[in-house]
Amino acid sequence: MTTRKAAAPFRATSMPDRDWWSALWPNPEGVLRLLGIEPHMTVLDLCCGDGYFTAPLAKLVEGKVYALDLDPAMVAKAKEEVARQHASVRSWLTADAREIAGLVSGPVDYVLMANTFHGVPDQRGLAHAVWTVLRSNGLFGIVNWHPLPREKTPVLGRPRGPATEMRMTPDAVAGIVESEGFRHVDCVQLPPYHYGIVFERRSPSAGFQ
């Protein structure tokens, strides 16, 4: 994969405070299970942010997690949250998400990306990068806001989430990701305002075998 210069953070991906994370998802492990993540899997938490999903994910798969974020401050917060929950992570990575092929030591079973795909400037490039680190038939799960007007998605009394024009339908996400060697296998509702769309890596032609 061609080496890229360091990128600025994706648009509209600043982290919310933990109070409204927990208001949206009081049971993060349940969300992970709905997305098809199972205890035997090795998982890459891509754009892990402050670790809201990283910690329960690490507990679910018994530490078989790579956690990556571009922002070192977010990685530091995620490390604190994982430690607070007495979990462990196989490797912490502070890097551009598009560079994962050179950072992960072997194929993984699942790549998780929560609340970030809408702001990625090169979505096809990112999907290709994910393809290169997944084993054959591995899964790529994306959690996204439903394409509702921002004023229609309040959390704790205030409109929340990305700008209305950045929100994506499941079909729009599928059109991009499937063009990079995936097939759509599931779409689950994550009330009140999200969906999770899951893709399977098709037969390899490059990357990890």
N, C-alpha and C positions, 0 to 999 in steps of 0.2 A: 504493500500500500504506500502511496506517495506520502512523504513526510510533509506535514503542514506546520505553518507558524502557529504559535500559541494564539488561541482565540479569546475574544472577550466573552463574558458570560452571556448565555442565551437571553433573548428578550423576555421580559416579564417573568423571570424565574426566581425572583427574590423569595426567601422563605417566609411563610406566615409564622405568627407566634404559635407556640405549642397548644395554647388553649383552643384555637379554632381547628387545628389539626385533629385534636381529640374529639371535638364536637362533630366533625365530619366523619371520622372513623374511630369510634370508641373501641373497636376490636380489630386492630391491624393484622393480627395473625389470621383472623377469619377472612380478611380480604385476600391475603396471600394464598390461602388454601383455595378460595374461589377461583383464583387465577391459575390454578393447576400446579402450584409449587408443592412438592412432596419432600419428606424428610431425607430421602436418599440422594437428593439432587445436589450438584454443585452449581452455585448461582452467582451471577454478576449483577450487583445492584448499581445500575448505571445512572449517574447524576444523583447520588444518594442524599444530597442535602444534609439536613441536620440529624439524620439517622432515625427518623420516626418509623420508617419501615425496616431499616437496616438491623436494628436491635431485635425485633421479633423474628425477622428473617433468619438472623444468625442463630437464634435459639431453635427455630423450627428445623433447620438443616444441620444443626450441631457444628457450627463454625465453618462450614464449607462455603464461604462467601468471599468474593472479591468486592470491595466497595470503592467506587470511584466518584470523584467530583473535581471540577475545575478549580473550585474556590477552597484554598487551604483553611480558611476560617470555618467553612461548612464541614470539612473533614475533621477538624478539631472538635466541633460540636458533636458530630456523629460518634467519634471515639468516646467522648464523655458519656453519651447515651448508651452505647453498647456496654461500657464498663458499669454504668449504673444498673443495668439490667443483668449483670453478671453473665454476659455472653462473650463470644470471641469471634474474630474475623480473620480469615486466612491471610488477607493482604489488603492494605490500604493504599490507594492510588490517587495521587493528585495530578490530574492530567486532562487533556482534551479528550472527550469521549470518542472522537473519531480515530484516536491513536491506540485503541485497545488491542489491536492485533499484535502489537509489539510489547504489550504489558502483561497479558494473561499467559500463564505458563502452559496451558493446555486447553483443550476444548471443554466448554462448560455445558451443562444440561439446560440452563435457563438464563435468560437475560431479562431483568426487570427494569422498566423505566416509568417512573410515576411523576405525573404533573410537569413534564418537561418537553415532551416531543413537540408540542405546539409552537415552542419558541426556538426550535433548532433551525439555524439558517440553511443548512444543507441536509435535509431530511433523508434524501436518497443515499447520500454519502454515509450518513450515520447508520441507516439500515444495512448497507453493504458491510460496514465495519462490524456490526453485530453478527452478520452472517459468517464472517471469517472466524469468530471465536466460538461459535456454537458447534456442538457435535452434529452429525447427521441426524435429522429428525428432532433436534433440540428446539426449544420453545422461546419465543420472544413475546413478552407481555407488556403492553402499554396501558397505563392508566391515564385517562383524559377527562377533562370537563366536557359535559354535554354542550352542544352549540346553542346555548340559551343566552339571551341578553344578560349582561353582567348584573344588571339591577334585579334580575329574577333569581339570582343565586346568593342570597344573603346567608351569612354565618355569624352568629352572635349579634344579629341586628344590623349588620353592615354588608353592602355588596362586596363579594369576594371573587377571587380568581382572575384569570387573564382577561384582557380586553375582549369585548364581544367578537371583534373581527379576527382575532387569533384562534378562536375555538374551532375545532374540527369535528366533522361527522365521522362515525366509524367507517363509512364508505370512502371518505377522503383519505383517511389513514391507510386503509387497506390498499387503495390504488397506488400509494407510494411504496409501502413496504413489500407488497407482492411483486413489484417490478424488480426487486433486488434479490429474488430467489426464495421467497417465502410463499406459503399458502395460508389463508385464513382458516382457523379451526374452531374458534369460539369467540363469543362476545357476551360478557356478563354485565348485569346492571349492578352498580355500586352506589346505592342511594346515599344522600339525596340528589347529588348532582353529577355523578361520574359514571363512566363505563370502563370496563377493562376488555381490551381486544387482544387476542392471543393468536400468534402465528407459529407455524412449524417450518423449520428450515428444510427446503427441498434438497434433492440429490446434489452432492457437492461437485463443483468443477474447479474449485480453488480453496485456499485456506486450509484449516485443520481437517484431517481425514479421520 
